[in-house]
Amino acid sequence: MTRSLHALAYARPSSLESAADGRRLGLETSQGSTPHGREDHPRFFAGFLTSPRIASAGLLAVADVAAARYYQPQLRASLDPVVTGNGDRLRFESFSGCGGVYARLDVLAAGLDGDRIGHGTTNVDVNNPLREALSRIGSDDPLHLRVGPDEMAVTTLGGPVVEKKVPLPDRWLRGFAEAQVVAAGFDLRAELPAAEAVRFLRALPRSGGRGPSQGALWVVPAGRGLRQTTRPVPGAVCLPGPERLAALQRVLRYATALRVYGPPAGTEASAAAAWEVVLPGMRLTLTLSPMASRGFSGEGGVLEALATDEAAEDAELVSVLLAWEPTIDIADLAASSGLSRERVKAALVRLGTSGRVGYDTAEAAYFHRELPYDAARVERHNPRLRSALALLDAGAVTLAGALGTVTAEDGHVHRVREDAGRLSCTCRWWAEYRGGRGPCKHALAVRMARRGATVGAAEGGVPDGASNSVPGGTGVADVADAGRPGARQDEGTTARISGGAR
């Protein structure tokens, strides 16, 4: 796993102070993106929180996830949450150190009372003294929130006085992209009133519980609540690793409802799901990966949309049209860009790999943000897509009508078959996941070769490594296994492909 050190620089530590007119919560910002470009310490908001205790609890829940590892918890990891100003709300986001839990607190307009909400994204300092102070807030005395430097400090900053250097794994960045792709396929599966929500969540195991070795837990709507079951009965929603919902305990007493989102009914395998606690003027959402031992980074949901130059070019066009919208209207983007809705969606997926969009399950819409990390390197660290490109470069993919045959140097041959637009493979990856984690490298290589063959045929030629194109219908291709047997392939992001094949 590739890791690097990410440097965060703050003008001062975030703090909670007492003042004559109430308490003042100052959240300091690091370098971030704004409509005016990169800024060292952007300022997004100054005003009052309408529900101080609830907002404090929600912010602590997001910080809890950032500091947690739900798989192999003996390894510590902590990264300051990300804050985005979308003009009408503030979003605080974090990812667990193990890459399997994504948390977001949306403080909506009803939860804020102050000046204009800015636009942009940056890290926000949540240090241990601040966590302790927030946990002691016990009244609804006025609480003034400042996100970014105060007005006097804007012109007097003499350089950062607080620096943090934290490990930033590439798989953590890929998790942001995969989590939003997974969430975009969710439906609202259950909604519980406050009393039932509290009863259900408090009955879940806090630790240990049904770990990966004991199988998944499912929940099914029953009356006004949810009932636990050990198998995916009709209408059930997977709850993989219920102890990973522990951060919701922070806000349970303030909940007005609980919403559960998951893939369409009928999914029998362990699957991801999102759990949203509705709060006065806010929403706290935790999205869980399909297994506690399985982070989002290897889900492969972005691969199909990223394996063409068309998606890359469309993403460049769509990115120009983004304006820090809290909800991205795909129809408007399609009209403005001249692209189809499907191509706009693929472009948003690609933008998600560099942290430029997220997905809000409550509003069933993408939103614009710019993660404050050097996400460009993600394109260089993608085992599955790199392996597919290597297969193409080696001429290991042959398309010959309905059948192709390729034998690798080590003698391994894998058959890739298409049925109703879906590719399957005879490799071990497909046998284990059956497409549940995106295409294997062989299927991905075949898909790219077919696109390249189609482009080549349209231009009067056929690319190397493809003897014929099979642009539609049912076909079979055999792909050499370029990876070592048994190698772990659990990650996927993006690469640029000239003409669909290299």
Protein Blocks (a to p, Z undefined) as FASTA:
>chain_A
ZZdddddddfbdcdddddfkbccddddddddddfkbpcfbdcfbdcddfblmlmmmmmmm
mmmmmmpcfehklbgcddddddddehjaccdddddfkopaccdddddfklpccddddedd
ddddddfklmmmmmmpcbfcdcdddedjdfklmmmcgbjfbdcdddddfklmmmmmmmmm
mmmmpccfbdcdfklmmmmmmmpcfbgpjafknopaddddehjbccddfbdcehiacdeh
jllmmmmmmmmmmpcbdcdddddehiabdcddddddddehiacdddddfbfklcfklnop
mmmmmmcfklmmmmmmmmmmpghiabdcfklmmmmnopafklmmmmmmmmmmnopaccdf
klopacddddfbdfklmmmmcfklmmmmmmmmnopaccehjbccdddfkopacddddeeh
iacdfbfklmmnnopnopafklmmmmmmmmmmmmmmmnopacehiabdcfehjddddddd
fbdehiacfbdcddddehhiZZ
